[in-house]
């Protein structure tokens, strides 16, 4: 035996061991690999040389010589998803206990890359864990034959010898819908996952079973995805469906939706319950804490390794293992709001009121006490917000700072301005005068049964000298109304199922009586300014939107202005070049279309005042060609009714809404005004 030792500092090699033991390298390799064909005395010399030299075999070289790497590949569709991170952790920990390491490949939800990624991983590893593969069944079966040993996670193949572990997603969905039904929900939205996901298909199976078991349930399916951004992108479609609960494909989609709902002013769960799937670690720490379906993620990964290890060793992988998930109720689910449950409550500002539906603020009413004298202080409503969260009023815009949302504004009451701003003077034009009056609320009755959405107010109109000119009895009604099918989705090109089923209705009406003697109402038009017959209930719409005008008499501002059309409507659509949330100014219409249809309740005695090109606004004209006289015995009755629909309606759909409102009033559709200033 040689007594030569390797040079100090050098790493001993198998050649050094062979020289030291005076044997060949092949003999050393057979001894270290436990081969029984080596003579005992020779094996003893080899092991003594190993100890003397401190030789450590290269595991990589050893494994390559044996045809294995002690590494397994895990192929996932989306490594950013915490669900797959937890499955991976389960595989990693279980495999490490058996001396194996894990190589991870992320296909980023691209089925076309899945097969190539799995083949590449298999060339580097001893076996593959294929997690939630998106491949179609024929392609998947062919791939599995190449990958052996392999185990499937969250994908079952009937009659396949490949071992699998999965979740009973159908059962999970049945549990969710049973819980929502028990809470009183009747219309639910499902935000669907990737089209190639078997988990999504199984969830839909659960929906079918649940709807059969709970006949009162309706479930609408909206395409979504698997990421946070996918959930946020569905907010318009979800709100348009007027459901009371949403079940998302996974927790990420649910949390993305909750964030978008918060930005739209929709409260979870007061206005809409939201349920996720998977119970990822931070679902419990969201605000509100997310109700979800809990699945044993790490156990799934650990069991996948157990079956794969048995397969690597030559044993059968065992029967398919299916875990049953369980529903976890947290803060994001609650009983749905009561139907028609609009209620008035005190607003944050002094003397302000707010009309709420569930957790949504639909209309905020200010008493006008904070307005400057030159603005003609008066009660006004702003913001008025559609059921889907679009603001449809504007207050104090740059073009007309004295426009305040929805208000009763009259330019000339015996020379006193309750409109604000400049006054038209014949021969001088618009002139700023010290002639602005005040509308003061002197009595309020809000939200009493049986009409919780109705607000009654007594308002005094007080001139610049402190004299009360008019006494007004004012009623404001805010409610959610159902839309007839013909009004909601009768458009020939509407192929989806996102048409709104309900809308916001706002009705304001006034009975004006003279405090003493007779009072006359005029307008800039009666004072000599042609076409400027403004004065009465006036609704200022947001300027930051593309707008078009419809009316019962035809489209366009010129057709509607000054007409007695049975209805007029503004269709507001966001400018496609200016839809970024960060660039939107207060009052701008966000990236969804909305239609506001206006009518005058009752006999509609007054013509329309309407502007669209210069600015968007609509109101009634109490005085167009002559002044209107009011006495205590002959009060003036006027009003404005608006229906706010979260969709871009056409003329036929708008007319259908008008007809439905006429039917509710139970009066003939051909009735024309017979009284009023222009009768």
ABEGO torsion letter per residue (X at the ends): XBABBBBBGBBBBAAAAAAAAGBBAAAAAAAAAGBAABBAAAAAAAAAAAAAAGBBBBAAAAAAAAGBAGBBBBBBABAABAAAAAAAAAAAAAAAAAGBBBBBBBAGGBAAAAAAAAAAAAAABABBBBBGBABBAAAAAAAAAAAOBBBBBGBBBBGBABBBBBBBAAAAAAAAAAAAAAAGBABBBBBBBBAABAAAAAAAAAAAAAAAABAABBBBBBBBEABAAAAAAAAAAAAAAGBABBBBABAAAAAAAAAAAAAAGBBOAAABBBBBBGGBAAAAABOBBBBBBBBBAAAAAAAAAAAAAAAAAGBBAEBBBBBBBBBBBBAABBBBBBBGABBBBBBABBGBBBBBBEABBABBBBAGAABBAAAGBBBBBOBBBBAAGBBABBBGBAABAABBEBBBBBABBGGBBAAEEBBBBBGAEBBBBBABBBBBBABBBBGBOABAABBBBBBBBBBAAGBBABBBBBBBBBBBBBBBAAAAAABAABABAABBABBBBBBBBBBBBBABEBBBBBBAAAAGBBGBABEEBBBBBBAABBBBBBBAAEBEAAAABGBABABBBBBBBBBAABABAAABBBGBBBABBBBBBBBBBEAGABBBBBBAAABBBBBBBABAABBBBBBAABBBBBBBBBBBBBBBBBAAAAAAAAAAAAAAAGBBAABBBABEAAX
